[in-house]
Amino acid sequence: MSARPDVTALDLLVRVAESGSLGAAAREVGIAQPNASRALSRLERQLGLTLLVRTPAGSRLTTEGEVVVAWAREAITAIDRVSIGARSLAEQRAAHLAVAASLTVAEYLAPQWLARFRRTHPDLHVSLEVGNSLDVVDRVQRGEVALGFVESPTVPRSVASTTVARDALVVVVGPDHAWARRRTPLDATDLVAGDLVLREAGSGTRETLVRALGRAGLELGPSRLELASTSAVKVAAATGEAAAVLSELAVAGEVATGQLVVVPVDGLDLSRVLRAVWLPARRPSGPAADLVRLARS
């Protein structure tokens, strides 16, 4: 395949056709006339055609030159369309921040963060996608979002992270549950032996509990009710006979109104950190960095 014509030379040729002057065309493009002349001579050699007749009075196109100019105009228009379209995409991307957050963060922290963020970035469109922590990390890894917020106890090495907040899980039951009337803390072994309603595998809440039990030499049994939403877990615990392990942020309202009762547990560290995550090659800058700083504050 032969080398493609130089875009600047094609642009020069079109401008010569319009002005009848090589000097004027060179000035419009912003190069010296000798350089413009050499560029057009290279184009003629490359195409194997004489495109211009140069005279002291100016330059005029040959018949072949007229045909090539028509093609050159189409090519330059297409290139301009690429440039304009790319700039438009860049401007749209700059004006849009895509964020993903795990359920607890999305429901109980992100609304406050984004409300404050909007006051300092009123013209920026922010979209918040919600999923469990595993989903959020996956979206970050695939480049679908610039920034993610997760509650899982660890994150893979393929993403960078920083702690933005701290949280703790609590064991909660409905007011009619036998544990609601306990006067002493529950033992971790009793928790494992009891009936539990849990978040699904892949959720940060579930993984935090599993790790805490592992440090205590315990593990969850195979028979457990699993639900994919914090709200569903709360309803199941409040109205059924199972206990739930959820973020203290998520149950604060229900505990305050007596719909759920917190049951203290001995021998189990259920504290955790909440993290912002991103691709190492896409370190947060501009609005994304502002959002991370706001979350940390």
Secondary structure, 3 states (H helix, E strand, C coil): CCCCCCHHHHHHHHHHHHHCCHHHHHHHHCCCHHHHHHHHHHHHHHHCCCCEEEECCEEEECHHHHHHHHHHHHHHHHHHHHHHHHHHHHHHHHCEEEEEEEHHHHHHCHHHHHHHHHHHCCCCEEEEEEECHHHHHHHHHCCCCCEEEECCCCCCCCCEEEEEEEEEEEEEECCCCHHHHCCCCEEHHHHHHCCEEEECCCCHHHHHHHHHHHHCCCCCCCCCEEECCHHHHHHHHHHCCCEEEEEHHHHHHHHHHCCCEEECEECCCCEEEEEEEECHHHCCCCHHHHHHHHHHC
